[in-house]
Amino acid sequence: MINQKKIEMAFNRYRSNFVDGIKLEDVKDKYNVSRSKIEKIVKQNDTEKDHILLINLNKIYSYYLSQWKNDILINVENNAKGLKNMHKVVFYQCMGQDLYTIRYPEMILGYTFREVVITLVHFAMYGWEKEEDILYNFINHHFGGHLIDANEENRHIWFLLELYLQYKNKKIMGTNEKLHLAVKNKFKEDERRYHSIPDDLDVYDEVLKRWSTSDLQEIEHLISKMSVHHSELVSEIGQLGEFGDFRYGFYPFEILFLIHVRKKLGLPIPTQLDDFLMNTSEAKMVFEDPEPYPEWDSALQMIDQFYRKNYSGYIPNQHGELF
């Protein structure tokens, strides 16, 4: 049973992190410093230092994270601009990182497997099919290697990826069922890191078996179990563990993606969810179908144009205009 007072206190800590802690104006100052570095490298066409462009994408991401939280948590506006730009930055982190596999094969990544999967499912929710396909192909091609380190502990991420694959009729490593176990066994066999991958997905195992049910009461029951699971974990926000971070803690995107998939397939979905988690401003965001692309961030656009100009093997060069 959810401790209502505990989850409300946790939400207050979550919101205060962006009201009293990480302030938008401070993050914007750091963004502007990074922008100056980007402008200098681009202006000089300095291909010897262009990996710095990739490193500075993190500052662009952080700026839009703060912008999204400012809009959605502080001003309580249904504005996904910051969120969309966050995911756009992750996409370009992947595209840029692909260029350095030979030059800097052990370069520290600016993104995680978790961030890439979250971006992929949001592209699906936004209806950005072209970019979604490119990102899926990137994940599939690099899966288990340095660029997509799938030694992932978070159960909801494996749930999201498997649900996405089943919904889109796609596969990774030849399967879209019990993916976490297939990956774990393969990595163990190949003597790759696998110990963080869970042996079970807890409540998500049950949901994956029945996510396409036509029984409304059954899916309502499963979503309720997911929400209770998420709520219990996020009540410990600030501690290590699933849903314990301040980036996405109270944003139940795993439930929202399930609802999105069922809606797209014409399956019945709940019309009202009464619990605390599903009624935060983040949970109640509404996306258009398709969601319009955000305006280009000028610093991100400079980086993209630089890579397009200097590297014929840059993946976006194969696909024309994006976003």
KOLROPA-780995 format. One record per atom (N, C-alpha, C, O): x, y, z; residue in one letter. Coordinates in steps of 0.001 Angstrom, whole numbers, plus 500000, padded with zeros to 6 digits. Example, Ala and Ser with C-alpha at 12.3 -4.5 7.8 and 13.67 -1.06 7.14 Angstrom:
<rs>
513190494310507800A;512300495500507800A;513200496700507800A;514236496681508465A;512850497750507080S;513670498940507140S;512900500030507870S;513409501138508039S;
</rs>
This chain:
<rs>
500847498793500000M;500000500000500000M;500878501251500000M;501868501327500728M;500502502233499172I;501291503451499045I;501114504327500283I;499995504555500743I;502232504812500811N;502210505772501909N;502012507162501310N;502958507748500783N;500793507693501385Q;500454508939500704Q;501320510112501173Q;501797510906500362Q;501512510210502471K;502320511315502990K;503755511219502506K;504379512229502180K;504274510004502461K;505655509801502038K;505858510180500581K;506858510812500239K;504923509804499722I;505088510117498307I;504906511615498054I;505566512175497179I;504033512260498798E;503865513708498649E;505123514454499101E;505521515437498477E;505737513993500172M;506982514598500642M;508100514378499618M;508919515265499379M;508120513195499023A;509129512902498007A;508939513811496796A;509914514292496219A;507684514046496408F;507421514935495278F;507863516357495599F;508390517047494726F;507661516798496811N;508104518138497197N;509617518267497103N;510125519311496693N;510350517206497481R;511809517214497331R;512195517249495854R;513131517943495455R;511464516498495067Y;511695516422493620Y;511521517807492981Y;512362518251492199Y;510436518468493320R;510170519795492762R;511172520817493291R;511663521657492536R;511473520746494582S;512400521715495192S;513790521630494580S;514532522613494583S;514146520463494057N;515448520309493425N;515648521307492296N;516771521732492023N;514533521685491629F;514623522616490505F;514150524021490867F;514333524955490086F;513549524177492033V;513138525499492496V;514262526149493297V;514635527297493056V;514793525387494259D;515800525929495170D;517213525404494890D;518192525960495389D;517316524352494107G;518625523731493864G;519191524095492514G;519884525103492376G;518897523275491511I;519417523506490156I;518509524517489468I;517419524169489012I;518957525765489393K;518127526828488851K;518417527050487369K;519555526940486913K;517356527362486638L;517465527514485189L;518501528558484793L;519269528347483855L;518524529677485500E;519460530745485122E;520913530312485279E;521765530710484485E;521205529498486298D;522577529011486496D;522970528017485405D;524097528048484910D;522040527138485033V;522310526150483982V;522480526870482647V;523303526467481825V;521708527931482427K;521822528681481180K;523189529350481065K;523742529434479968K;523739529824482175D;525085530415482157D;526115529394481684D;526988529719480879D;526017528164482179K;526938527107481758K;526728526749480291K;527679526462479565K;525470526771479872Y;525148526535478465Y;525828527587477584Y;526390527251476542Y;525780528833477989N;526365529905477189N;527892529773477092N;528482530097476061N;528525529299478167V;529965529053478121V;530278527967477090V;531208528098476295V;529492526902477119S;529681525812476160S;529414526286474740S;530118525900473808S;528417527105474582R;528091527628473256R;529272528407472669R;529556528310471475R;529949529175473512S;531128529930473053S;532236528992472579S;532892529253471571S;532437527898473315K;533442526913472906K;533065526277471563K;533913526069470696K;531788525978471418I;531305525378470171I;531505526326469000I;531983525925467938I;531135527588469201E;531280528591468137E;532726528734467691E;532996528878466499E;533660528695468641K;535074528843468305K;535574527680467467K;536260527890466466K;535245526466467856I;535690525277467113I;535081525262465713I;535763524955464735I;533800525595465624V;533116525586464331V;533675526677463423V;533905526442462236V;533891527854463968K;534406528963463172K;535785528645462618K;536085528990461475K;536630527992463410Q;537989527628462974Q;538015526306462215Q;539062525891461719Q;536864525648462127N;536766524322461505N;537858523399462048N;538570522736461294N;537968523378463364D;539069522685464053D;538732521205464242D;538165520818465263D;539079520397463269T;538772518963463342T;539674518212464318T;539402517059464650T;540748518859464780E;541606518225465788E;540964518251467171E;541266517412468019E;540083519214467392K;539451519366468703K;537944519149468657K;537238519506469600K;537447518565467567D;535997518534467424D;535305517551468365D;534079517567468481D;536078516693469040H;535446515846470051H;534897516684471213H;534027516235471959H;535418517899471351I;534918518816472379I;533464519192472096I;532696519453473022I;533091519219470826L;531694519472470469L;530789518419471092L;529737518724471654L;531227517180470977L;530447516066471517L;530321516168473030L;529247515947473588L;531418516502473685I;531426516631475138I;530451517720475593I;529774517570476611I;530385518812474835N;529546519941475231N;528061519734474966N;527239520561475361N;527716518647474307L;526292518341474149L;525618518126475505L;524418518361475645L;526382517684476500N;525805517483477836N;525276518786478433N;524263518788479132N;525967519894478153K;525506521182478680K;524211521616478000K;523354522240478626K;524073521283476716I;522831521597476009I;521694520765476597I;520594521269476823I;521973519486476842Y;520979518598477452Y;520543519141478813Y;519348519213479098Y;521498519519479645S;521181520003480995S;520333521264480948S;519443521454481776S;520613522125479975Y;519829523345479837Y;518369523030479539Y;517468523625480129Y;518140522103478633Y;516757521777478281Y;516064520952479345Y;514843521019479479Y;516821520172480106L;516239519500481265L;515705520534482248L;514581520408482734L;516501521551482540S;516066522600483468S;514904523398482888S;514000523802483619S;514925523623481585Q;513818524354480956Q;512515523566481064Q;511463524128481370Q;512597522253480809W;511413521410480926W;510872521418482352W;509668521572482557W;511747521255483333K;511305521252484728K;510729522608485123K;509764522674485884K;511309523676484616N;510802525008484922N;509388525177484372N;508507525720485039N;509191524700483140D;507864524813482518D;506840523913483194D;505737524350483522D;507210522663483397I;506229521655483793I;506011521580485309I;504890521350485761I;507079521774486097L;506967521652487548L;506707522981488236L;505915523055489176L;507365524018487773I;507276525312488456I;506106526137487904I;505287526655488664I;506039526252486559N;504968527035485946N;503714526197485647N;502662526738485306N;503844524878485779V;502744523929485529V;502103524195484163V;500888524363484051V;502934524227483150E;502474524405481776E;502608523085481020E;503552522329481250E;501676522811480131N;501770521617479286N;502702521939478120N;502264522125476985N;503988522000478426N;504981522409477436N;506092521372477395N;506859521236478348N;506175520648476299A;507155519564476167A;508391519991475381A;509197519141475002A;508554521280475130K;509686521732474315K;511015521273474895K;511859520739474175K;511205521478476197G;512466521092476823G;512694519599476759G;513804519145476481G;511629518822477019L;511733517364476975L;512109516891475580L;512969516024475431L;511480517446474565K;511770517051473188K;513213517386472819K;513886516612472138K;513673518533473273N;515057518904472973N;516063518031473717N;517147517759473202N;515713517591474922M;516571516647475642M;516780515383474806M;517907514916474637M;515693514846474293H;515778513612473516H;516474513839472174H;517162512954471663H;516292515010471621K;516995515361470379K;518501515394470609K;519272514950469759K;518917515918471756V;520346515956472089V;520894514539472238V;521985514253471744V;520160513642472912V;520626512260473063V;520825511618471694V;521803510903471473V;519897511875470779F;520023511361469409F;521352511808468801F;522072510994468222F;521677513079468926Y;522912513594468323Y;524159513192469104Y;525254513159468542Y;524010512890470378Q;525135512298471100Q;525485510945470496Q;526658510621470315Q;524472510168470190C;524711508861469553C;525322509029468170C;526288508349467824C;524763509928467387M;525260510135466024M;526702510631466032M;527513510200465213M;527021511535466954G;528383512053467043G;529355511021467563G;530473510905467060G;528932510260468580Q;529821509268469176Q;530250508228468149Q;531365507710468213Q;529371507924467208D;529669506939466167D;530900507330465354D;531581506462464807D;531192508629465271L;532330509110464475L;533678508819465125L;534706508808464448L;533678508585466422Y;534942508497467154Y;535318507063467539Y;536211506861468362Y;534652506076466959T;534903504688467347T;536326504239467043T;536871503381467737T;536923504812466015I;538316504464465662I;539293505416466339I;540295504992466913I;538991506693466264R;539898507706466794R;539996507652468312R;541092507728468868R;538872507522468977Y;538838507436470442Y;537948506262470851Y;536841506480471343Y;538401505034470660P;537548503854470875P;537054503687472308P;536026503044472522P;537749504241473293E;537339504109474692E;536811505415475265E;536758505590476482E;536422506325474390M;535924507630474829M;534714507461475742M;533800506695475435M;534710508173476859I;533584508116477793I;532326508640477105I;532355509692476467I;531239507914477235L;529995508288476587L;529273509378477370L;529322509411478599L;528614510255476653G;527817511290477291G;526397510849477562G;525598511613478103G;526075509621477190Y;524732509092477367Y;524823507689477963Y;525908507112478038Y;523696507149478383T;523624505792478915T;522638504985478085T;521853505541477316T;522687503682478247F;521702502799477610F;520295503238477992F;519398503272477149F;520108503566479239R;518796504004479728R;518318505227478960R;517168505270478522R;519175506212478794E;518792507437478094E;518433507155476643E;517507507759476101E;519156506248476017V;518895505960474610V;517550505255474449V;516794505580473533V;517239504296475321V;515949503606475250V;514809504583475521V;513788504553474835V;514980505443476513I;513959506450476816I;513726507351475607I;512587507698475295I;514799507724474933T;514684508563473739T;513952507829472631T;513092508407471966T;514284506559472426L;513646505766471377L;512135505699471573L;511379505917470626L;511687505400472795V;510242505257473005V;509544506615472933V;508377506686472550V;510235507678473293H;509626508996473143H;509519509386471673H;508530510004471278H;510496509047470866F;510368509297469426F;509125508583468896F;508402509123468058F;508880507359469392A;507679506627468984A;506429507367469445A;505454507459468698A;506446507897470670M;505288508640471180M;505090509956470440M;503960510406470247M;506201510574470023Y;506105511836469282Y;505651511617467841Y;505175512548467191Y;505795510386467340G;505485510124465939G;506589510534464995G;506336510779463816G;507831510614465502W;508981511005464670W;509593509750464045W;510663509304464459W;508924509194463065E;509260507879462550E;510648507811461919E;511363506828462115E;511031508815461183K;512331508797460505K;513473508739461520K;514375507910461403K;513427509609462495E;514472509654463516E;514427508406464400E;515465507905464833E;513219507914464662E;513056506695465449E;513748505511464762E;514454504744465415E;513549505364463465D;514166504256462729D;515686504354462735D;516378503344462861D;516198505561462600I;517650505755462620I;518209505352463981I;519234504676464065I;517530505771465040L;518021505463466390L;517914503970466674L;518831503386467250L;516820503351466282Y;516696501904466464Y;517825501163465748Y;518421500247466314Y;518121501550464516N;519196500901463763N;520549501096464434N;521391500198464421N;520754502267465016F;521987502534465762F;522086501607466969F;523133501008467216F;520997501496467715I;520976500620468889I;521235499181468480I;522062498496469082I;520533498727467465N;520647497342467018N;522063497028466524N;522597495950466787N;522656497972465813H;523993497759465247H;525067497709466330H;526000496910466249H;524934498556467334H;525988498679468354H;525658497937469650H;526410498018470621H;524543497221469665F;524040496634470902F;525083495726471569F;525612494801470953F;525359496019472837G;526306495222473608G;527750495641473450G;528630495131474143G;528001496582472524G;529353497097472347G;529571498350473173G;528753498702474023G;530679499015472914H;531021500206473706H;529958501293473594H;529661501968474580H;529380501474472406L;528440502579472202L;527055502304472771L;526314503243473062L;526690501037472936I;525414500678473569I;525706499598474608I;525552498404474352I;526125500048475773D;526450499144476872D;525153498731477557D;524570499498478323D;524712497514477272A;523400497060477733A;523450496320479067A;522533495562479384A;524487496525479837N;524559495921481178N;523706496769482128N;524217497428483033N;522401496731481892E;521439497662482499E;520678497006483639E;520185495887483500E;520584497706484773E;519929497144485951E;518459497512486083E;517710496806486758E;518035498589485461N;516674499081485657N;515650498233484892N;515692498134483666N;514748497636485639R;513774496733485044R;512826497447484073R;512448496887483044R;512445498683484406H;511493499372483527H;512095499677482164H;511363499833481187H;513418499764482087I;514059500010480792I;513967498774479910I;513697498882478713I;514189497600480493W;514025496363479727W;512564496187479316W;512280495724478212W;511649496551480191F;510223496502479852F;509923497402478661F;509270496981477706F;510400498634478720L;510148499587477634L;510702499089476306L;510028499168475279L;511928498576476327L;512544498130475091L;511801496929474510L;511559496863473305L;511443495984475374E;510736494803474877E;509342495167474375E;508913494655473340E;508633496030475077L;507318496467474620L;507438497183473277L;506629496967472375L;508443498029473154Y;508667498734471882Y;508890497737470747Y;508290497865469680Y;509746496751470973L;510066495777469934L;508833494979469531L;508613494734468345L;508037494576470498Q;506835493812470174Q;505815494680469438Q;505185494231468481Q;505659495906469884Y;504731496845469246Y;505131497116467794Y;504277497172466909Y;506422497281467559K;506920497621466226K;507297496388465397K;507728496510464250K;507131495205465990N;507501493957465313N;508970493981464879N;509305493657463740N;509821494369465807K;511261494415465577K;511960493500466573K;511350493029467533K;513227493257466337K;513987492387467225K;515367492966467486K;515881493776466715K;515947492532468585I;517349492797468906I;517955491467469312I;517376490727470107I;519106491170468770M;519749489873469012M;518794488718468694M;518813487674469346M;517957488936467668G;517097487876467164G;515835487622467941G;515136486647467665G;515510488476468922T;514316488207469730T;513645489489470197T;514263490553470221T;512385489376470564N;511687490458471259N;510876489906472430N;509916490529472884N;511272488741472906E;510650488124474074E;511715487731475089E;512749487164474737E;511446488041476357K;512423487776477416K;513806488305477012K;514827487635477167K;513791489520476495L;515013490096475933L;516129490171476964L;517281489858476662L;515791490586478186H;516821490741479213H;517550489429479481H;518761489421479702H;516813488322479460L;517435487016479716L;518273486573478526L;519356486013478697L;517770486824477318A;518538486468476128A;519851487232476091A;520899486673475764A;519786488512476427V;520984489353476441V;521937488898477542V;523143488783477321V;521398488644478711K;522237488220479836K;522974486926479514K;524172486810479769K;522263485963478959N;522888484675478623N;523934484832477524N;524993484206477573N;523633485672476533K;524582485888475441K;525828486595475933K;526943486226475564K;525645487613476769F;526794488345477299F;527655487442478178F;528883487508478136F;527000486601478972K;527739485666479823K;528574484714478965K;529738484446479263K;527963484215477909E;528643483300476993E;529834483976476317E;530872483350476102E;529677485256475985D;530732486001475289D;531719486671476240D;532625487382475807D;531537486437477541E;532393487011478579E;532382488539478540E;533409489198478700E;531180489072478321R;530964490514478422R;530252490816479739R;529684489916480358R;530281492055480160R;529671492426481438R;528155492212481373R;527483492677480453R;527634491490482384Y;526212491175482376Y;525585491186483770Y;524369491040483890Y;526376491355484816H;525888491124486174H;524796492096486625H;524045491784487549H;524694493257485999S;523643494208486397S;522287493855485803S;521260494313486305S;522261493058484754I;521002492716484093I;520165491844485029I;520661490826485511I;518918492210485297P;518111491455486266P;517704490086485735P;517655489855484527P;517414489192486668D;516920487861486299D;515414487874486033D;514896487003485334D;514724488847486583D;513282488978486340D;512943490452486268D;513736491297486684D;511765490767485740L;511338492159485580L;510222492544486551L;509546493555486368L;510041491714487595D;509052492028488625D;507675492194487981D;507253491338487204D;506981493271488291V;505626493472487780V;505592493540486265V;504574493214485653V;506687493957485655Y;506704494133484202Y;506645492810483450Y;506204492773482301Y;507083491725484081D;506935490420483445D;505453490113483206D;505063489639482139D;504654490394484211E;503215490152484108E;502591491038483041E;501732490595482280E;503030492299482990V;502471493234482010V;502843492818480594V;502007492889479694V;504076492388480382L;504501491991479046L;503712490786478520L;503518490653477312L;503263489919479414K;502474488759478993K;501088489170478512K;500487488509477665K;500584490295479078R;499173490630478844R;498957492064478350R;497835492567478412R;500001492728477863W;499869494145477504W;498857494387476387W;498296495479476295W;498617493394475542S;497708493574474411S;496310493013474681S;495526492837473749S;495993492732475946T;494668492216476277T;493576493194475849T;493773494409475886T;492434492663475448S;491290493506475096S;490384493769476292S;489372494460476178S;490757493214477429D;489968493351478663D;490387494632479395D;491489494712479938D;489510495618479405L;489818496910480025L;490119496769481510L;491059497385482013L;489331495966482216Q;489549495802483660Q;490918495185483938Q;491578495545484914Q;491341494263483089E;492642493635483283E;493765494644483100E;494704494680483895E;493677495460482063I;494756496425481826I;494738497515482897I;495793498025483275I;493559497875483386E;493482498840484488E;494177498275485723E;494892498990486426E;493964496997485977H;494600496340487125H;496120496323486962H;496848496582487920H;496597496022485768L;498039495969485524L;498672497354485636L;499757497505486199L;497995498352485101I;498521499722485202I;498545500172486657I;499472500864487078I;497547499789487417S;497524500112488845S;498718499480489559S;499337500116490413S;499041498249489218K;500193497579489832K;501495498269489440K;502395498413490267K;501597498693488185M;502784499425487744M;502924500739488502M;504020501119488914M;501804501425488680S;501828502711489365S;502214502562490836S;502975503368491371S;501680501523491484V;502053501264492880V;503538500954492980V;504223501456493872V;504038500128492066H;505463499772492045H;506322501023491881H;507278501228492630H;505982501853490906H;506731503089490657H;506650504016491869H;507652504599492284H;505452504145492429S;505244505063493551S;506048504649494774S;506626505497495454S;506086503363495054E;506850502883496208E;508339503174496046E;509020503533497007E;508836503016494822L;510263503246494589L;510597504732494564L;511627505143495096L;509744505533493956V;510037506956493852V;509874507656495203V;510370508768495388V;509188507017496140S;509078507580497487S;510434507688498167S;510594508417499146S;511418506951497633E;512787507006498165E;513672507905497308E;514886507710497258E;513080508883496639I;513825509737495707I;515046510337496371I;515005510747497531I;516122510382495626G;517391510890496140G;518331509795496556G;519518510039496770G;517811508577496677Q;518650507434496995Q;518910506643495720Q;518186506781494734Q;519942505820495747L;520245504999494597L;519122504000494379L;518544503492495339L;518815503719493132G;517778502742492843G;516868503225491732G;516930504379491309G;516034502330491275E;515120502625490180E;514147503730490584E;513557503688491663E;513987504717489706F;513131505884489912F;513599506760491065F;512816507538491611F;514856506643491436G;515365507440492536G;516023508741492104G;516514509496492943G;516036509008490796D;516739510201490306D;515774511375490132D;514558511196490083D;516336512560490042F;515539513778489928F;515261514159488481F;514605515166488217F;515752513366487556R;515524513672486146R;514136513208485707R;513370513968485114R;513831511952486009Y;512576511369485546Y;511749510742486670Y;510728510111486394Y;512160510901487919G;511553510156489013G;510038510129489023G;509443509057489135G;509398511286488906F;507939511352488980F;507283511433487602F;506107511780487486F;508037511115486579Y;507490511091485223Y;507286509627484830Y;508253508972484442Y;506073509092484915P;505830507652484719P;505749507272483243P;504720506791482768P;506839507492482534F;506806507296481083F;506609505845480674F;506149505571479566F;506955504903481566E;506740503495481220E;505251503183481145E;504821502370480327E;504472503827481997I;503008503649481961I;502416504426480789I;501523503937480098I;502919505632480574L;502415506457479471L;502705505811478123L;501895505913477201L;503857505142477998F;504167504476476735F;503236503291476513F;502779503068475391F;502950502529477564L;502003501419477450L;500644501935476991L;500028501348476102L;500175503020477587I;498889503601477196I;498937504072475748I;497980503882474997I;500051504687475356H;500220505162473971H;500136504002472984H;499442504091471972H;500842502919473279V;500862501758472386V;499459501178472232V;499022500882471120V;498768501019473337R;497422500456473277R;496469501384472511R;495625500917471747R;496605502667472716K;495761503627472000K;496003503544470500K;495055503564469715K;497274503449470098K;497606503375468671K;497067502098468044K;496744502078466857K;496969501037468828L;496476499761468324L;494967499604468471L;494410498560468130L;494313500636468976G;492869500596469119G;492385499750470264G;491235499310470267G;493241499511471242L;492867498723472417L;492326499652473504L;492736500811473576L;491421499170474345P;490836500032475374P;491882500507476378P;492792499765476750P;491735501753476805I;492656502348477781I;491846503005478895I;490704503403478669I;492411503124480078P;491691503781481174P;491384505232480826P;492193505920480203P;490219505682481231T;489845507080480998T;490205507963482182T;490258509186482057T;490451507344483332Q;490775508114484528Q;491679507295485439Q;491402506132485731Q;492760507921485881L;493689507285486818L;493780508196488033L;494196509349487914L;493400507698489185D;493169508562490340D;494348508701491298D;494292509520492216D;495398507933491111D;496474507971492096D;497377509189491902D;497324509863490873D;498194509453492899F;499042510648492921F;500001510679491739F;500111511703491064F;500700509571491475L;501724509521490431L;501171509900489065L;501811510636488314L;499992509402488744M;499436509609487408M;498705510939487278M;498067511201486259M;498794511770488298N;498151513079488226N;499117514231488483N;498691515346488782N;500403513968488367T;501377515061488396T;501341515775487047T;500800515251486074T;501914516957486997S;501914517720485741S;502698517004484649S;502380517146483469S;503719516236485026E;504484515485484030E;503660514346483460E;503672514110482252E;502944513639484327A;502135512502483873A;500982512950482989A;500503512179482157A;500535514182483161K;499358514658482435K;499716515437481174K;498840516040480554K;500993515432480787M;501366516067479531M;500625515416478371M;500403514205478365M;500248516222477401V;499537515723476223V;500411515956474998V;500872517072474760V;500641514892474217F;501398514994472983F;500451514978471795F;499466514240471786F;500753515790470799E;499992515746469555E;500429514523468752E;501444513903469069E;499678514178467728D;499973513004466899D;499996513410465421D;498939513483464794D;501187513678464849P;502482513631465524P;502770514929466275P;502142515960466035P;503723514850467179E;504171516014467931E;505087516853467039E;506006516305466431E;504862518172466944P;505740518999466093P;507177518997466607P;507424518926467811P;508108519077465676Y;509515519183466064Y;509751520512466776Y;509115521510466438Y;510652520542467755P;511006521824468368P;511903522624467435P;512547522065466548P;511939523916467637E;512874524746466873E;514298524301467182E;514600523865468293E;515154524417466194W;516548524015466390W;517222524882467438W;517123526109467401W;517900524245468361D;518819524960469231D;520021525346468376D;520583524496467686D;520419526598468411S;521466527069467496S;522812526386467741S;523554526125466794S;523136526091469015A;524406525421469311A;524383523987468795A;525364523515468221A;523262523293469000L;523132521926468501L;523177521906466981L;523772521008466386L;522558522881466360Q;522559522945464900Q;523966523187464350Q;524333522633463314Q;524746524011465042M;526134524231464617M;526922522923464630M;527691522640463711M;526722522132465683I;527433520856465801I;527032519916464672I;527886519313464023I;525729519795464441D;525239518927463374D;525793519353462017D;526254518516461240D;525749520632461737Q;526243521125460454Q;527750520923460312Q;528237520635459219Q;528487521073461406F;529932520838461385F;530240519389461020F;531076519118460159F;529549518457461694Y;529788517038461416Y;529349516667460010Y;530015515874459346Y;528251517222459549R;527795516944458184R;528837517414457162R;529078516748456156R;529436518545457431K;530412519134456508K;531718518347456487K;532311518156455426K;532165517891457651N;533518517331457752N;533592515804457721N;534677515248457553N;532463515120457880Y;532497513657457965Y;531426513043457066Y;530238513070457387Y;531859512496455951S;530907511871455023S;530220510667455651S;529102510321455268S;530887510016456626G;530312508843457279G;529374509164458416G;528860508253459063G;529140510420458674Y;528221510861459723Y;526823510369459374Y;526309510689458302Y;526209509609460245I;524953508915459932I;523874509842459365I;523237509470458379I;523633511035459939P;522589511896459363P;522818512269457896P;521860512590457192P;524061512232457424N;524311512515456009N;523627511509455093N;523373511801453925N;523330510333455617Q;522682509285454815Q;521172509466454748Q;520496508754454006Q;520636510408455513H;519175510498455659H;518607511872455340H;517413512105455525H;519442512778454865G;518933514092454504G;518540514915455715G;519132514791456787G;517539515751455532E;517116516645456607E;516397515864457702E;515551515014457425E;516752516170458960L;516111515557460127L;515544516646461023L;516006517787461017L;514531516264461792F;513915517177462756F;513448518479462083F;512906519360462751F;
</rs>
